[in-house]
Amino acid sequence: MSSRRSRQQSSGSTRISDEQIIDLVSKLRQLVPEIRHRRSDKVSASKVLQETCNYIRNLHREVDDLSERLSQLLTTIDSDSAEASIIRSLISQ
């Protein structure tokens, strides 16, 4: 049995059509800056997925970095101040 057929059977009736995959890849092309800013529209689906994963990883790193910077800032200000309250609310989101 092919891996495609076993995926279809294991996922039940929730099979994604080729059209839906093409549409989703097209949407990703529009969302990921690295792809959106390229002059050529001919980017393979696998490249789109790879760039999307890289973009998401970079976003996670940025969030972690900003959270760390906010935490450091919080240690340098009065913990009862309005600024500290705002920073705490940003960190907890």
C-alpha positions as CSV (number, residue, x, y, z in Angstrom):
1,M,0.0,0.0,0.0
2,S,1.4,3.4,-0.9
3,S,2.0,6.0,1.8
4,R,-0.5,8.3,0.1
5,R,-3.2,5.7,0.3
6,S,-2.4,4.9,4.0
7,R,-2.5,8.6,4.8
8,Q,-5.9,8.8,3.2
9,Q,-7.2,5.9,5.1
10,S,-5.8,7.1,8.4
11,S,-7.2,10.5,8.0
12,G,-10.7,9.2,7.2
13,S,-12.8,11.4,4.9
14,T,-10.8,14.6,5.6
15,R,-8.7,14.4,2.5
16,I,-7.3,17.7,1.2
17,S,-7.7,18.1,-2.6
18,D,-4.9,19.1,-4.9
19,E,-6.8,22.3,-5.5
20,Q,-6.9,23.1,-1.8
21,I,-3.2,22.5,-1.5
22,I,-2.4,24.8,-4.4
23,D,-4.6,27.5,-2.8
24,L,-3.0,27.1,0.6
25,V,0.5,27.3,-0.9
26,S,-0.6,30.4,-2.8
27,K,-1.7,32.0,0.4
28,L,1.6,31.2,2.1
29,R,3.4,32.8,-0.9
30,Q,1.5,36.0,-0.1
31,L,2.2,35.9,3.6
32,V,5.9,35.1,3.8
33,P,8.0,38.2,3.1
34,E,11.0,36.2,1.7
35,I,8.8,34.8,-1.0
36,R,6.4,37.8,-1.5
37,H,9.3,40.1,-2.4
38,R,10.9,37.9,-5.0
39,R,10.6,39.0,-8.6
40,S,9.8,35.5,-9.8
41,D,6.5,33.8,-9.2
42,K,7.9,30.4,-9.9
43,V,8.7,29.1,-6.5
44,S,8.1,25.4,-5.8
45,A,5.6,24.3,-3.2
46,S,8.4,22.6,-1.2
47,K,10.4,25.9,-1.2
48,V,7.3,27.8,-0.1
49,L,6.9,25.3,2.8
50,Q,10.6,25.5,3.7
51,E,10.6,29.3,3.7
52,T,7.4,29.3,5.8
53,C,9.0,27.1,8.4
54,N,12.1,29.4,8.5
55,Y,9.9,32.5,8.8
56,I,7.9,30.9,11.7
57,R,11.2,29.9,13.5
58,N,12.5,33.5,13.1
59,L,9.2,34.9,14.5
60,H,9.5,32.6,17.5
61,R,13.1,33.8,18.0
62,E,12.0,37.5,17.8
63,V,9.2,36.9,20.3
64,D,11.6,35.1,22.7
65,D,14.1,38.0,22.3
66,L,11.5,40.7,22.9
67,S,10.2,38.8,26.0
68,E,13.7,38.6,27.4
69,R,14.3,42.3,26.8
70,L,11.0,43.1,28.5
71,S,11.9,41.0,31.4
72,Q,15.2,42.7,31.7
73,L,13.6,46.1,31.5
74,L,11.1,45.1,34.2
75,T,14.0,44.4,36.6
76,T,15.4,47.9,36.1
77,I,12.2,49.9,37.0
78,D,10.0,50.3,40.1
79,S,7.9,47.2,40.3
80,D,4.8,49.2,41.5
81,S,5.0,51.7,38.6
82,A,2.5,52.0,35.7
83,E,5.3,51.0,33.3
84,A,6.0,47.8,35.3
85,S,2.3,47.0,35.1
86,I,2.3,47.4,31.3
87,I,5.4,45.3,30.9
88,R,4.0,42.5,33.0
89,S,0.8,42.5,31.0
90,L,2.8,42.3,27.8
91,I,4.9,39.4,29.1
92,S,1.8,37.5,30.2
93,Q,0.1,37.6,26.8
